[in-house]
């Protein structure tokens, strides 16, 4: 079971019964939070090999920059850069830490890279709310699938 299948978007129209709908939505989010928390705790217990970390980071790059760009080696940054910890405490190899590092590096941007013409660039932060939600959901699904594969392999 993947969190994207369990946790739903809660949208409220700002007309009529908006207050009641917001309260109802808040209760739905609280009910679903337990599922997300359980998933997070399980990810903290799963350790990834260097190859698994690279596979996760490469798939994450494809989510951010497109499969064609990553497959052709034209992504502006590498999987190794996406995996780099910005803080010492984030450097462990649990699936949760890898997810957090990749998410931060892709969403915040600021990494040095090269464009298609070889010019230096700094990656941009994801500013669009829709794009941020889409990327974060994709990263979560990747992490859940990685966890599922590790559980079935053991």
N, C-alpha and C positions, 0 to 999 in steps of 0.2 A: 504494500500500500504506500503510495507516494503522497507527500503532503499536498502537492498540487491538486490531487484528487480529493483530499479531505478538507483542506482549508479553502474556503471560498472567498471571493471578493464580496465585500459588503458595501452596497451602494444605496444611497438614500436620496430620494427626490426631495427637493426643497419646497414642497407644496403640501397642503392639507395636513396629514398626520405626521409630519417630519419628526416631531419630538418622539412620538411613540415608535416610529421606525428606527430612530437612532438608538433608543433604549433596547429594542429587540435585537438590533445588529450588534450592540455591545455584548449582550448575553451570548450570541452565537460565536463571537470572537473568543470570549472567555472559555466556552466549551471546547473550542478547537485548539486553544493554547496548550492544553494538556498533551495533545497528540504531538505538537511541535516540540514541546519540552522533552518528551520521551525520545523523539528522534534525535534531538541534540545530544542528549545523554548517551545514546547508543553510538553516535558519531565520535564522541570523546573517547570511547573505549576501543575504537578501531584504529589500528596503526597501519600506515601505508608504506609500502616500499618506495624506493626512489622512482622506479618505473611506473608504479601506480600514480604517484604524485605528478609525474610528467604527463601521463595520459589524461589525468583530470585537468591539468592546466592547458593542455592542447585543445581538449574539447571546449573548455571555457573560452579560449581565444576564438574558436570557431563561432561560439555564441555571440561574442562581442564584435568581431570583425568580418564574419562570414566564412563559410566553409571553403569557398573558392580561394579566398586570400590566404588562409592558413595552409590549405592543401598545396598551393603553389609556392609557399615560402615567402609570401609578400606581406604578412602581418607586420606591423611596425615594431612589434616587440616580440620577445621569445617567451617560451614557456618557463624558462629559468628565471626570467625577470618577474613574471607574474607570481612565481612561487616565493620570491625573496621576502623575508620578514622585515617589516619596518621597525619592529621592536624586538628586543631579545626574548621576551616572554612568549612571543608568537612563533618561535622557531621549532616547536616540537612537530612530530610527524603523525599526529592523530588526524583522522579525517576531518574533524571539526576545525582544527587549526589550519589545515590546508584550505578548506572551504573559506575560512575567514580571511586568510592572506590573499587568496585569489580574488575574492569579492572586493576587498579593500583596494587592491592594486588596479583592478579593472574599473571599478566605479569611481574612485577618486582621481585616477589618472596621475600625471606628473612623472611618468617613467620616460627615460630617454630612449629614442628609437630612430628609425630611418623610414622615410616615405618611399614610394615606388621609384622615385628618381635618385634615391640615395642621400637626399638632404636630411640633415638632423632635424628632429622634432621632439616635442614633449607630448605625451598622450594627454588627451583632454578628459576631464571628468564627465561623467554621464549626467547631463543637466535635465533632460526630459523625464518627467515623472513616469510616463508610460514606458519609456525605454528602460528606466531604472527598475521598475516593477518586473518587466519582462526578463531582463537580464538576471535579476535576483531570483526569480522563480526558476529560470533555467539552471542557474548554478545550484539551487537547492535540489532540483530533480536529478541533476548529475550526481550530487553527493548521495542522495538516497539510492540511486541505482548502483553506485560504487559500493555502498554499504550492503545492499542486497546481494551483489555479486560476491562479496567477501564472505557473507554468511552462508551462501549456498556452496561455496568452494571449500569451506572448512569441514 
